Amino acid sequence: MATKNTKTQSPNMEELNKELRGYMAQIEALRAEIAVIDESIVNHRAVISTLNNLKDLGKGKEILIPIGSGVQIEAKIENPEKVIVSIGSGISAELTHEEALTQIAKEIASLQVLRRDLEQAIVEAYNKTEELLQKTRELGQKEASSKK
């Protein structure tokens, strides 16, 4: 009879462990998504800073633009009030400096909402992991006591 109980409980332990590994993988994937979002937010903020710096320099100021591999090209600011911004699906629009800043701020806000949602999903996955760990402990104790 004890052998029969062990056999019926073993698959449950295996199932619990498999489910635990799934939640742990999900948590790691969510963390990776958050890292990508954080990087995007940092890049958006750098764009805001660059736009403001270009506007402060003003029309006619000569600047160097990096084009890759440590190479720069000389350019002149013609109109710091005119900004071309991607609005999605490969489409760009000409916006004023202020409109561009507003658009970028909206994108940052949207990313922050997504980040909070992912953080909540991590909390939920952690809670489920804790429940599964508790079930695993209880099942392990039952198996240990049935072997005595």
N, C-alpha and C positions, 0 to 999 in steps of 0.2 A: 504494500500500500504506500509506503514512504517513497518507493521508487516511482510509482505512478504520479504522486504529487510533484516530485522533482521534475519529472518530464513535462508536466503541464505548466510548471512555473518557469522553467528555463526559457521557453520561447518568449514569455512575458518579459523576462529580464533582457533578453536579446532585443525585443521590440522597444523596450524603454531606452536601452543604450543607443539603438539606432535613431530613435526620436531625439534623444539628447544631442547626438552628433549633428543631426539636422538643424536643431536650434542654434547650436554653437557655430555652425557654418553660416547660418542666416545672420547671426550677430556680426560675424567677421565681414560678411558682404555689406551689411548696412554701415559698418564703420568705414569700409573702403569708399562707399558712396558719399558719406559725410566728408571724408578727406578731399574728394574731388570737388564737392560743393564749396568747402572752405577755400580751396585753391582758386576756384572761380570767383568767390567773393573778394579775395585778396587782389586778383587781377582787375576786377571791376573798380575797386577802390584806387588802384594804381592809375587806371584810366582817368578817373575823376581828378586825381592829383595832377596828372600830365596835362589834361585840358585846362585846369586852372593855372598851371605854370605857364603854358603857352599863351593864354590870354593875358597874364601879367606881363610877359615879355613884350607883347604887343606887335602890331603890324610892322613889317620891315626888318625885324630882328633876324639875324642869321643864326642858324642852329645846325647841329650835326645830328643826322638820323642814322641809327644803327641799322644795317641791312643784313647782318649775319657774319659769323666767323671773325668778329673783331673789326669788321670793315664798316666805315661810316661814310655818309655822303652829305655834302653841304647843301642846305636848303634855306629858304627865306620864308618867314611867316607872312602870308599874303592876307589872310582874313581869319583871325582866331575866333570870330563869331560864327563862322560857317563850319558845321561839323557834319560829317557823313556817318550815319549810324545804321547798323544792321537792325532791321525790324523783324527778321525771321524769314525762313524759307529762301534764303539767298537774296532777299530784297533789302536794299538800303534806301534811306531817305535823308535828305538834307534838313538838318535842324539847326536852330540857333544854339549858342553855347548853353544857355539856360535850359532849353528844351532837351538837349542831349544829357545834361546833368540829371534832369528829372527822369528821363527814360532809364538811365543807368541806375538811379536810385530805386526805381520800380523793380528793375531786374534783381537788384540786391535784396530787396524786401521779399520778392518771390522766392529767391534762393533760401533766405532765412526761414521762411514758412516751411519749405520743403525739408530743410535741415531739422527743424523742430518735429516734423512728422516722423522723420527717420529716427530721431532720438526717442520718440514715444514708442516706435516699433521695437527699438532695442530694449526699452524697459519692459515691454510686454513679453518679448522673447526671454529676457532674464527671469521674469516671474514664472513663465512656463518651465524654464530650465530648473528653477528651484523646486517647483512642484514635482517634476520628473525625478530630480535627485532624491527628494523625500520618498517617493514611491519606490525608487531603486533601493534605498536604505531599508525600508520596511520589508520589501521582498527579500533582500539579502538576509535580514534577520530571521524571517520565516524559514528560508531555506536552511540557514545555519541551525536553527532549533529543531527542524524536522530531521536533520542528519544525526542528531544526538541520540 
